[in-house]
Structure formats: structure tokens, C-alpha cells
Amino acid sequence: MDELDLTVAESRATYEEIKDYVLKHSGLKVSSLYIAQVKQKYGLIERENYNKLRTEDVKQPKCPVEKEKAIREAFRHFQMISSKSF
């Protein structure tokens, strides 16, 4: 295998890398929950979460629009989505 050959998983940024990028470029702190929500919205979730809620009654905070925009920008930076994805 060539050094430049990357699997899809290797070419994606970690949650910490996304958080750092968003903080550095927008000054916003984002949670892993918000990143996961935006990933799910754009079809980037590859597997089922092992600690998924058992009931749908539990209220989860929804990602605010300004944070979603910053997370999308990080996804574009890390080439996880194209600019045509939104």
C-alpha cells in the first residue's frame, strides 16, 4: 500500500480536530453532540452509536444555526463534505 493511500476513516478529522478548528476560526465552542448532529444531517455517521438513548422522550439540545455553520465550515476544511453539499 502506498503512503498516500488513505482509507475513508483516516482521511476524516476527529471530533477534537473539528472542535479545535471551530474554536480557532469562529471563536465558538462546540460539543461532540452538536458535531454528531451535523454529521448525521449530512450523512457522515457510519455506524450506530453504542450509547444511544433508549427512549425518544429525552430532550436533547439542538445545534444552534451559527454553530452548525461553523461545523460545516470545518467539514469543508477537512474535505469531509464538498461546498456543493449545502
ABEGO torsion letter per residue (X at the ends): XBAABBBAAAABBBAAAAAAAAAAAAGBBBBAAAAAAAAAAAGABABBBAABBABAABBBBBBBAAAAAAAAAAAAAAGABBAAAX
